[in-house]
Amino acid sequence: MSNSRSLRVFVAEWPENQFFNLAFEEVFYTESKQPTLRFWRNDKVVVIGRFQSPPLEINAVEARDL
């Protein structure tokens, strides 16, 4: 008997709209029942997760230069 699983891969290209990307991720995560690997990118934005520490995650000098 095989124990294989399918994995859906989703690549999104909306780099100009970080708000859409974050909202889409929230809906996709809560509504999707299938394991999914999602790749997306944003231009000039810093996204910090709930359990991340900004001073540990962000290079402030580099961020200011954006």
mmCIF file of the N, C-alpha and C atoms, coordinates in Angstrom:
data_MODEL
# 
_entry.id   MODEL 
# 
loop_
_atom_site.group_PDB 
_atom_site.id 
_atom_site.type_symbol 
_atom_site.label_atom_id 
_atom_site.label_alt_id 
_atom_site.label_comp_id 
_atom_site.label_asym_id 
_atom_site.label_entity_id 
_atom_site.label_seq_id 
_atom_site.pdbx_PDB_ins_code 
_atom_site.Cartn_x 
_atom_site.Cartn_y 
_atom_site.Cartn_z 
_atom_site.occupancy 
_atom_site.B_iso_or_equiv 
_atom_site.pdbx_formal_charge 
_atom_site.auth_seq_id 
_atom_site.auth_comp_id 
_atom_site.auth_asym_id 
_atom_site.auth_atom_id 
_atom_site.pdbx_PDB_model_num 
ATOM 1   N N  . MET A 1 1  ? 0.840   -1.172 0.000  1.00 0.00 ? 1  MET A N  1 
ATOM 2   C CA . MET A 1 1  ? 0.000   0.000  0.000  1.00 0.00 ? 1  MET A CA 1 
ATOM 3   C C  . MET A 1 1  ? 0.891   1.242  0.000  1.00 0.00 ? 1  MET A C  1 
ATOM 4   N N  . SER A 1 2  ? 0.566   2.161  -0.854 1.00 0.00 ? 2  SER A N  1 
ATOM 5   C CA . SER A 1 2  ? 1.343   3.392  -0.970 1.00 0.00 ? 2  SER A CA 1 
ATOM 6   C C  . SER A 1 2  ? 0.878   4.421  0.055  1.00 0.00 ? 2  SER A C  1 
ATOM 7   N N  . ASN A 1 3  ? 1.827   5.141  0.616  1.00 0.00 ? 3  ASN A N  1 
ATOM 8   C CA . ASN A 1 3  ? 1.508   6.181  1.587  1.00 0.00 ? 3  ASN A CA 1 
ATOM 9   C C  . ASN A 1 3  ? 1.906   7.552  1.026  1.00 0.00 ? 3  ASN A C  1 
ATOM 10  N N  . SER A 1 4  ? 1.552   7.809  -0.226 1.00 0.00 ? 4  SER A N  1 
ATOM 11  C CA . SER A 1 4  ? 1.942   9.076  -0.840 1.00 0.00 ? 4  SER A CA 1 
ATOM 12  C C  . SER A 1 4  ? 0.854   10.129 -0.644 1.00 0.00 ? 4  SER A C  1 
ATOM 13  N N  . ARG A 1 5  ? 1.287   11.373 -0.607 1.00 0.00 ? 5  ARG A N  1 
ATOM 14  C CA . ARG A 1 5  ? 0.378   12.510 -0.479 1.00 0.00 ? 5  ARG A CA 1 
ATOM 15  C C  . ARG A 1 5  ? 0.636   13.464 -1.630 1.00 0.00 ? 5  ARG A C  1 
ATOM 16  N N  . SER A 1 6  ? -0.387  14.148 -2.028 1.00 0.00 ? 6  SER A N  1 
ATOM 17  C CA . SER A 1 6  ? -0.190  15.162 -3.063 1.00 0.00 ? 6  SER A CA 1 
ATOM 18  C C  . SER A 1 6  ? 0.049   16.511 -2.395 1.00 0.00 ? 6  SER A C  1 
ATOM 19  N N  . LEU A 1 7  ? 0.821   17.323 -3.043 1.00 0.00 ? 7  LEU A N  1 
ATOM 20  C CA . LEU A 1 7  ? 1.129   18.659 -2.544 1.00 0.00 ? 7  LEU A CA 1 
ATOM 21  C C  . LEU A 1 7  ? 0.864   19.644 -3.671 1.00 0.00 ? 7  LEU A C  1 
ATOM 22  N N  . ARG A 1 8  ? 0.053   20.618 -3.397 1.00 0.00 ? 8  ARG A N  1 
ATOM 23  C CA . ARG A 1 8  ? -0.245  21.655 -4.377 1.00 0.00 ? 8  ARG A CA 1 
ATOM 24  C C  . ARG A 1 8  ? 0.787   22.769 -4.200 1.00 0.00 ? 8  ARG A C  1 
ATOM 25  N N  . VAL A 1 9  ? 1.334   23.262 -5.306 1.00 0.00 ? 9  VAL A N  1 
ATOM 26  C CA . VAL A 1 9  ? 2.291   24.372 -5.281 1.00 0.00 ? 9  VAL A CA 1 
ATOM 27  C C  . VAL A 1 9  ? 1.636   25.560 -5.980 1.00 0.00 ? 9  VAL A C  1 
ATOM 28  N N  . PHE A 1 10 ? 1.658   26.702 -5.312 1.00 0.00 ? 10 PHE A N  1 
ATOM 29  C CA . PHE A 1 10 ? 1.006   27.900 -5.834 1.00 0.00 ? 10 PHE A CA 1 
ATOM 30  C C  . PHE A 1 10 ? 2.015   29.037 -5.827 1.00 0.00 ? 10 PHE A C  1 
ATOM 31  N N  . VAL A 1 11 ? 2.250   29.627 -6.981 1.00 0.00 ? 11 VAL A N  1 
ATOM 32  C CA . VAL A 1 11 ? 3.161   30.763 -7.105 1.00 0.00 ? 11 VAL A CA 1 
ATOM 33  C C  . VAL A 1 11 ? 2.327   31.985 -7.484 1.00 0.00 ? 11 VAL A C  1 
ATOM 34  N N  . ALA A 1 12 ? 2.401   33.028 -6.678 1.00 0.00 ? 12 ALA A N  1 
ATOM 35  C CA . ALA A 1 12 ? 1.618   34.244 -6.918 1.00 0.00 ? 12 ALA A CA 1 
ATOM 36  C C  . ALA A 1 12 ? 2.547   35.397 -7.255 1.00 0.00 ? 12 ALA A C  1 
ATOM 37  N N  . GLU A 1 13 ? 2.168   36.186 -8.215 1.00 0.00 ? 13 GLU A N  1 
ATOM 38  C CA . GLU A 1 13 ? 2.971   37.338 -8.624 1.00 0.00 ? 13 GLU A CA 1 
ATOM 39  C C  . GLU A 1 13 ? 2.140   38.613 -8.555 1.00 0.00 ? 13 GLU A C  1 
ATOM 40  N N  . TRP A 1 14 ? 1.958   39.138 -7.370 1.00 0.00 ? 14 TRP A N  1 
ATOM 41  C CA . TRP A 1 14 ? 1.326   40.435 -7.160 1.00 0.00 ? 14 TRP A CA 1 
ATOM 42  C C  . TRP A 1 14 ? 2.237   41.260 -6.255 1.00 0.00 ? 14 TRP A C  1 
ATOM 43  N N  . PRO A 1 15 ? 3.450   41.566 -6.687 1.00 0.00 ? 15 PRO A N  1 
ATOM 44  C CA . PRO A 1 15 ? 4.413   42.220 -5.789 1.00 0.00 ? 15 PRO A CA 1 
ATOM 45  C C  . PRO A 1 15 ? 4.031   43.639 -5.397 1.00 0.00 ? 15 PRO A C  1 
ATOM 46  N N  . GLU A 1 16 ? 3.161   44.270 -6.152 1.00 0.00 ? 16 GLU A N  1 
ATOM 47  C CA . GLU A 1 16 ? 2.812   45.661 -5.863 1.00 0.00 ? 16 GLU A CA 1 
ATOM 48  C C  . GLU A 1 16 ? 1.720   45.801 -4.813 1.00 0.00 ? 16 GLU A C  1 
ATOM 49  N N  . ASN A 1 17 ? 1.123   44.686 -4.370 1.00 0.00 ? 17 ASN A N  1 
ATOM 50  C CA . ASN A 1 17 ? -0.007  44.784 -3.450 1.00 0.00 ? 17 ASN A CA 1 
ATOM 51  C C  . ASN A 1 17 ? 0.173   43.843 -2.257 1.00 0.00 ? 17 ASN A C  1 
ATOM 52  N N  . GLN A 1 18 ? 0.933   44.283 -1.266 1.00 0.00 ? 18 GLN A N  1 
ATOM 53  C CA . GLN A 1 18 ? 1.190   43.441 -0.096 1.00 0.00 ? 18 GLN A CA 1 
ATOM 54  C C  . GLN A 1 18 ? -0.074  43.177 0.708  1.00 0.00 ? 18 GLN A C  1 
ATOM 55  N N  . PHE A 1 19 ? -1.024  44.091 0.706  1.00 0.00 ? 19 PHE A N  1 
ATOM 56  C CA . PHE A 1 19 ? -2.270  43.894 1.450  1.00 0.00 ? 19 PHE A CA 1 
ATOM 57  C C  . PHE A 1 19 ? -3.079  42.755 0.842  1.00 0.00 ? 19 PHE A C  1 
ATOM 58  N N  . PHE A 1 20 ? -3.133  42.704 -0.486 1.00 0.00 ? 20 PHE A N  1 
ATOM 59  C CA . PHE A 1 20 ? -3.824  41.613 -1.165 1.00 0.00 ? 20 PHE A CA 1 
ATOM 60  C C  . PHE A 1 20 ? -3.135  40.288 -0.868 1.00 0.00 ? 20 PHE A C  1 
ATOM 61  N N  . ASN A 1 21 ? -1.796  40.271 -0.941 1.00 0.00 ? 21 ASN A N  1 
ATOM 62  C CA . ASN A 1 21 ? -1.053  39.038 -0.678 1.00 0.00 ? 21 ASN A CA 1 
ATOM 63  C C  . ASN A 1 21 ? -1.339  38.497 0.718  1.00 0.00 ? 21 ASN A C  1 
ATOM 64  N N  . LEU A 1 22 ? -1.344  39.361 1.723  1.00 0.00 ? 22 LEU A N  1 
ATOM 65  C CA . LEU A 1 22 ? -1.594  38.913 3.093  1.00 0.00 ? 22 LEU A CA 1 
ATOM 66  C C  . LEU A 1 22 ? -3.034  38.452 3.276  1.00 0.00 ? 22 LEU A C  1 
ATOM 67  N N  . ALA A 1 23 ? -3.982  39.169 2.689  1.00 0.00 ? 23 ALA A N  1 
ATOM 68  C CA . ALA A 1 23 ? -5.385  38.762 2.783  1.00 0.00 ? 23 ALA A CA 1 
ATOM 69  C C  . ALA A 1 23 ? -5.612  37.445 2.055  1.00 0.00 ? 23 ALA A C  1 
ATOM 70  N N  . PHE A 1 24 ? -5.008  37.305 0.885  1.00 0.00 ? 24 PHE A N  1 
ATOM 71  C CA . PHE A 1 24 ? -5.138  36.066 0.120  1.00 0.00 ? 24 PHE A CA 1 
ATOM 72  C C  . PHE A 1 24 ? -4.563  34.890 0.901  1.00 0.00 ? 24 PHE A C  1 
ATOM 73  N N  . GLU A 1 25 ? -3.419  35.110 1.536  1.00 0.00 ? 25 GLU A N  1 
ATOM 74  C CA . GLU A 1 25 ? -2.801  34.051 2.328  1.00 0.00 ? 25 GLU A CA 1 
ATOM 75  C C  . GLU A 1 25 ? -3.713  33.612 3.472  1.00 0.00 ? 25 GLU A C  1 
ATOM 76  N N  . GLU A 1 26 ? -4.344  34.563 4.144  1.00 0.00 ? 26 GLU A N  1 
ATOM 77  C CA . GLU A 1 26 ? -5.251  34.249 5.249  1.00 0.00 ? 26 GLU A CA 1 
ATOM 78  C C  . GLU A 1 26 ? -6.427  33.402 4.774  1.00 0.00 ? 26 GLU A C  1 
ATOM 79  N N  . VAL A 1 27 ? -7.063  33.812 3.695  1.00 0.00 ? 27 VAL A N  1 
ATOM 80  C CA . VAL A 1 27 ? -8.204  33.055 3.164  1.00 0.00 ? 27 VAL A CA 1 
ATOM 81  C C  . VAL A 1 27 ? -7.748  31.696 2.660  1.00 0.00 ? 27 VAL A C  1 
ATOM 82  N N  . PHE A 1 28 ? -6.643  31.670 1.959  1.00 0.00 ? 28 PHE A N  1 
ATOM 83  C CA . PHE A 1 28 ? -6.123  30.418 1.415  1.00 0.00 ? 28 PHE A CA 1 
ATOM 84  C C  . PHE A 1 28 ? -5.825  29.430 2.539  1.00 0.00 ? 28 PHE A C  1 
ATOM 85  N N  . TYR A 1 29 ? -5.223  29.912 3.612  1.00 0.00 ? 29 TYR A N  1 
ATOM 86  C CA . TYR A 1 29 ? -4.880  29.055 4.746  1.00 0.00 ? 29 TYR A CA 1 
ATOM 87  C C  . TYR A 1 29 ? -6.123  28.525 5.453  1.00 0.00 ? 29 TYR A C  1 
ATOM 88  N N  . THR A 1 30 ? -7.098  29.377 5.674  1.00 0.00 ? 30 THR A N  1 
ATOM 89  C CA . THR A 1 30 ? -8.280  28.956 6.435  1.00 0.00 ? 30 THR A CA 1 
ATOM 90  C C  . THR A 1 30 ? -9.235  28.112 5.603  1.00 0.00 ? 30 THR A C  1 
ATOM 91  N N  . GLU A 1 31 ? -9.265  28.298 4.294  1.00 0.00 ? 31 GLU A N  1 
ATOM 92  C CA . GLU A 1 31 ? -10.227 27.585 3.453  1.00 0.00 ? 31 GLU A CA 1 
ATOM 93  C C  . GLU A 1 31 ? -9.666  26.337 2.781  1.00 0.00 ? 31 GLU A C  1 
ATOM 94  N N  . SER A 1 32 ? -8.369  26.270 2.599  1.00 0.00 ? 32 SER A N  1 
ATOM 95  C CA . SER A 1 32 ? -7.770  25.151 1.873  1.00 0.00 ? 32 SER A CA 1 
ATOM 96  C C  . SER A 1 32 ? -7.680  23.918 2.757  1.00 0.00 ? 32 SER A C  1 
ATOM 97  N N  . LYS A 1 33 ? -8.098  22.810 2.221  1.00 0.00 ? 33 LYS A N  1 
ATOM 98  C CA . LYS A 1 33 ? -8.038  21.542 2.956  1.00 0.00 ? 33 LYS A CA 1 
ATOM 99  C C  . LYS A 1 33 ? -6.883  20.668 2.471  1.00 0.00 ? 33 LYS A C  1 
ATOM 100 N N  . GLN A 1 34 ? -6.188  21.109 1.449  1.00 0.00 ? 34 GLN A N  1 
ATOM 101 C CA . GLN A 1 34 ? -5.123  20.328 0.838  1.00 0.00 ? 34 GLN A CA 1 
ATOM 102 C C  . GLN A 1 34 ? -3.763  20.925 1.200  1.00 0.00 ? 34 GLN A C  1 
ATOM 103 N N  . PRO A 1 35 ? -2.756  20.096 1.473  1.00 0.00 ? 35 PRO A N  1 
ATOM 104 C CA . PRO A 1 35 ? -1.417  20.634 1.740  1.00 0.00 ? 35 PRO A CA 1 
ATOM 105 C C  . PRO A 1 35 ? -0.943  21.485 0.554  1.00 0.00 ? 35 PRO A C  1 
ATOM 106 N N  . THR A 1 36 ? -0.481  22.679 0.859  1.00 0.00 ? 36 THR A N  1 
ATOM 107 C CA . THR A 1 36 ? -0.106  23.615 -0.197 1.00 0.00 ? 36 THR A CA 1 
ATOM 108 C C  . THR A 1 36 ? 1.186   24.327 0.174  1.00 0.00 ? 36 THR A C  1 
ATOM 109 N N  . LEU A 1 37 ? 2.056   24.470 -0.789 1.00 0.00 ? 37 LEU A N  1 
ATOM 110 C CA . LEU A 1 37 ? 3.275   25.258 -0.646 1.00 0.00 ? 37 LEU A CA 1 
ATOM 111 C C  . LEU A 1 37 ? 3.072   26.508 -1.487 1.00 0.00 ? 37 LEU A C  1 
ATOM 112 N N  . ARG A 1 38 ? 3.103   27.660 -0.861 1.00 0.00 ? 38 ARG A N  1 
ATOM 113 C CA . ARG A 1 38 ? 2.823   28.909 -1.571 1.00 0.00 ? 38 ARG A CA 1 
ATOM 114 C C  . ARG A 1 38 ? 4.056   29.792 -1.593 1.00 0.00 ? 38 ARG A C  1 
ATOM 115 N N  . PHE A 1 39 ? 4.388   30.278 -2.766 1.00 0.00 ? 39 PHE A N  1 
ATOM 116 C CA . PHE A 1 39 ? 5.471   31.238 -2.948 1.00 0.00 ? 39 PHE A CA 1 
ATOM 117 C C  . PHE A 1 39 ? 4.865   32.561 -3.388 1.00 0.00 ? 39 PHE A C  1 
ATOM 118 N N  . TRP A 1 40 ? 5.295   33.639 -2.764 1.00 0.00 ? 40 TRP A N  1 
ATOM 119 C CA . TRP A 1 40 ? 4.877   34.968 -3.183 1.00 0.00 ? 40 TRP A CA 1 
ATOM 120 C C  . TRP A 1 40 ? 5.944   35.954 -2.758 1.00 0.00 ? 40 TRP A C  1 
ATOM 121 N N  . ARG A 1 41 ? 5.896   37.134 -3.338 1.00 0.00 ? 41 ARG A N  1 
ATOM 122 C CA . ARG A 1 41 ? 6.892   38.149 -3.001 1.00 0.00 ? 41 ARG A CA 1 
ATOM 123 C C  . ARG A 1 41 ? 6.218   39.513 -3.007 1.00 0.00 ? 41 ARG A C  1 
ATOM 124 N N  . ASN A 1 42 ? 6.836   40.428 -2.322 1.00 0.00 ? 42 ASN A N  1 
ATOM 125 C CA . ASN A 1 42 ? 6.370   41.813 -2.278 1.00 0.00 ? 42 ASN A CA 1 
ATOM 126 C C  . ASN A 1 42 ? 7.543   42.734 -2.545 1.00 0.00 ? 42 ASN A C  1 
ATOM 127 N N  . ASP A 1 43 ? 7.239   43.884 -3.103 1.00 0.00 ? 43 ASP A N  1 
ATOM 128 C CA . ASP A 1 43 ? 8.258   44.922 -3.270 1.00 0.00 ? 43 ASP A CA 1 
ATOM 129 C C  . ASP A 1 43 ? 8.263   45.823 -2.044 1.00 0.00 ? 43 ASP A C  1 
ATOM 130 N N  . LYS A 1 44 ? 9.427   46.022 -1.451 1.00 0.00 ? 44 LYS A N  1 
ATOM 131 C CA . LYS A 1 44 ? 9.641   47.006 -0.383 1.00 0.00 ? 44 LYS A CA 1 
ATOM 132 C C  . LYS A 1 44 ? 8.613   46.939 0.740  1.00 0.00 ? 44 LYS A C  1 
ATOM 133 N N  . VAL A 1 45 ? 8.556   45.810 1.392  1.00 0.00 ? 45 VAL A N  1 
ATOM 134 C CA . VAL A 1 45 ? 7.650   45.655 2.526  1.00 0.00 ? 45 VAL A CA 1 
ATOM 135 C C  . VAL A 1 45 ? 8.302   44.717 3.539  1.00 0.00 ? 45 VAL A C  1 
ATOM 136 N N  . VAL A 1 46 ? 8.023   44.949 4.795  1.00 0.00 ? 46 VAL A N  1 
ATOM 137 C CA . VAL A 1 46 ? 8.485   44.065 5.857  1.00 0.00 ? 46 VAL A CA 1 
ATOM 138 C C  . VAL A 1 46 ? 7.250   43.438 6.485  1.00 0.00 ? 46 VAL A C  1 
ATOM 139 N N  . VAL A 1 47 ? 7.192   42.120 6.475  1.00 0.00 ? 47 VAL A N  1 
ATOM 140 C CA . VAL A 1 47 ? 6.067   41.394 7.065  1.00 0.00 ? 47 VAL A CA 1 
ATOM 141 C C  . VAL A 1 47 ? 6.591   40.655 8.285  1.00 0.00 ? 47 VAL A C  1 
ATOM 142 N N  . ILE A 1 48 ? 5.996   40.931 9.427  1.00 0.00 ? 48 ILE A N  1 
ATOM 143 C CA . ILE A 1 48 ? 6.410   40.317 10.686 1.00 0.00 ? 48 ILE A CA 1 
ATOM 144 C C  . ILE A 1 48 ? 5.276   39.436 11.181 1.00 0.00 ? 48 ILE A C  1 
ATOM 145 N N  . GLY A 1 49 ? 5.600   38.211 11.512 1.00 0.00 ? 49 GLY A N  1 
ATOM 146 C CA . GLY A 1 49 ? 4.607   37.287 12.048 1.00 0.00 ? 49 GLY A CA 1 
ATOM 147 C C  . GLY A 1 49 ? 4.306   37.569 13.506 1.00 0.00 ? 49 GLY A C  1 
ATOM 148 N N  . ARG A 1 50 ? 3.236   36.977 13.963 1.00 0.00 ? 50 ARG A N  1 
ATOM 149 C CA . ARG A 1 50 ? 2.760   37.200 15.332 1.00 0.00 ? 50 ARG A CA 1 
ATOM 150 C C  . ARG A 1 50 ? 3.810   36.847 16.385 1.00 0.00 ? 50 ARG A C  1 
ATOM 151 N N  . PHE A 1 51 ? 4.556   35.795 16.161 1.00 0.00 ? 51 PHE A N  1 
ATOM 152 C CA . PHE A 1 51 ? 5.507   35.333 17.169 1.00 0.00 ? 51 PHE A CA 1 
ATOM 153 C C  . PHE A 1 51 ? 6.952   35.695 16.825 1.00 0.00 ? 51 PHE A C  1 
ATOM 154 N N  . GLN A 1 52 ? 7.134   36.679 15.961 1.00 0.00 ? 52 GLN A N  1 
ATOM 155 C CA . GLN A 1 52 ? 8.467   37.142 15.608 1.00 0.00 ? 52 GLN A CA 1 
ATOM 156 C C  . GLN A 1 52 ? 8.775   38.445 16.338 1.00 0.00 ? 52 GLN A C  1 
ATOM 157 N N  . SER A 1 53 ? 10.050  38.686 16.570 1.00 0.00 ? 53 SER A N  1 
ATOM 158 C CA . SER A 1 53 ? 10.497  39.898 17.242 1.00 0.00 ? 53 SER A CA 1 
ATOM 159 C C  . SER A 1 53 ? 11.105  40.843 16.201 1.00 0.00 ? 53 SER A C  1 
ATOM 160 N N  . PRO A 1 54 ? 10.512  42.014 15.982 1.00 0.00 ? 54 PRO A N  1 
ATOM 161 C CA . PRO A 1 54 ? 11.046  42.931 14.968 1.00 0.00 ? 54 PRO A CA 1 
ATOM 162 C C  . PRO A 1 54 ? 12.538  43.229 15.103 1.00 0.00 ? 54 PRO A C  1 
ATOM 163 N N  . PRO A 1 55 ? 13.067  43.508 16.314 1.00 0.00 ? 55 PRO A N  1 
ATOM 164 C CA . PRO A 1 55 ? 14.506  43.785 16.399 1.00 0.00 ? 55 PRO A CA 1 
ATOM 165 C C  . PRO A 1 55 ? 15.377  42.596 15.975 1.00 0.00 ? 55 PRO A C  1 
ATOM 166 N N  . LEU A 1 56 ? 14.856  41.390 16.128 1.00 0.00 ? 56 LEU A N  1 
ATOM 167 C CA . LEU A 1 56 ? 15.630  40.210 15.737 1.00 0.00 ? 56 LEU A CA 1 
ATOM 168 C C  . LEU A 1 56 ? 15.456  39.863 14.260 1.00 0.00 ? 56 LEU A C  1 
ATOM 169 N N  . GLU A 1 57 ? 14.380  40.284 13.657 1.00 0.00 ? 57 GLU A N  1 
ATOM 170 C CA . GLU A 1 57 ? 14.052  39.896 12.289 1.00 0.00 ? 57 GLU A CA 1 
ATOM 171 C C  . GLU A 1 57 ? 14.416  40.941 11.241 1.00 0.00 ? 57 GLU A C  1 
ATOM 172 N N  . ILE A 1 58 ? 14.520  42.209 11.649 1.00 0.00 ? 58 ILE A N  1 
ATOM 173 C CA . ILE A 1 58 ? 14.690  43.297 10.684 1.00 0.00 ? 58 ILE A CA 1 
ATOM 174 C C  . ILE A 1 58 ? 16.079  43.915 10.802 1.00 0.00 ? 58 ILE A C  1 
ATOM 175 N N  . ASN A 1 59 ? 16.714  44.122 9.675  1.00 0.00 ? 59 ASN A N  1 
ATOM 176 C CA . ASN A 1 59 ? 17.936  44.908 9.621  1.00 0.00 ? 59 ASN A CA 1 
ATOM 177 C C  . ASN A 1 59 ? 17.484  46.348 9.387  1.00 0.00 ? 59 ASN A C  1 
ATOM 178 N N  . ALA A 1 60 ? 17.410  47.141 10.454 1.00 0.00 ? 60 ALA A N  1 
ATOM 179 C CA . ALA A 1 60 ? 16.836  48.489 10.396 1.00 0.00 ? 60 ALA A CA 1 
ATOM 180 C C  . ALA A 1 60 ? 17.563  49.391 9.402  1.00 0.00 ? 60 ALA A C  1 
ATOM 181 N N  . VAL A 1 61 ? 18.869  49.280 9.313  1.00 0.00 ? 61 VAL A N  1 
ATOM 182 C CA . VAL A 1 61 ? 19.635  50.113 8.383  1.00 0.00 ? 61 VAL A CA 1 
ATOM 183 C C  . VAL A 1 61 ? 19.233  49.791 6.945  1.00 0.00 ? 61 VAL A C  1 
ATOM 184 N N  . GLU A 1 62 ? 19.167  48.517 6.617  1.00 0.00 ? 62 GLU A N  1 
ATOM 185 C CA . GLU A 1 62 ? 18.761  48.117 5.265  1.00 0.00 ? 62 GLU A CA 1 
ATOM 186 C C  . GLU A 1 62 ? 17.318  48.507 4.985  1.00 0.00 ? 62 GLU A C  1 
ATOM 187 N N  . ALA A 1 63 ? 16.443  48.344 5.962  1.00 0.00 ? 63 ALA A N  1 
ATOM 188 C CA . ALA A 1 63 ? 15.025  48.676 5.777  1.00 0.00 ? 63 ALA A CA 1 
ATOM 189 C C  . ALA A 1 63 ? 14.843  50.166 5.496  1.00 0.00 ? 63 ALA A C  1 
ATOM 190 N N  . ARG A 1 64 ? 15.602  51.002 6.174  1.00 0.00 ? 64 ARG A N  1 
ATOM 191 C CA . ARG A 1 64 ? 15.507  52.452 5.942  1.00 0.00 ? 64 ARG A CA 1 
ATOM 192 C C  . ARG A 1 64 ? 15.936  52.823 4.526  1.00 0.00 ? 64 ARG A C  1 
ATOM 193 N N  . ASP A 1 65 ? 16.883  52.077 3.977  1.00 0.00 ? 65 ASP A N  1 
ATOM 194 C CA . ASP A 1 65 ? 17.384  52.371 2.633  1.00 0.00 ? 65 ASP A CA 1 
ATOM 195 C C  . ASP A 1 65 ? 16.423  51.935 1.530  1.00 0.00 ? 65 ASP A C  1 
ATOM 196 N N  . LEU A 1 66 ? 15.393  51.207 1.883  1.00 0.00 ? 66 LEU A N  1 
ATOM 197 C CA . LEU A 1 66 ? 14.414  50.805 0.871  1.00 0.00 ? 66 LEU A CA 1 
ATOM 198 C C  . LEU A 1 66 ? 13.640  52.013 0.441  1.00 0.00 ? 66 LEU A C  1 
# 
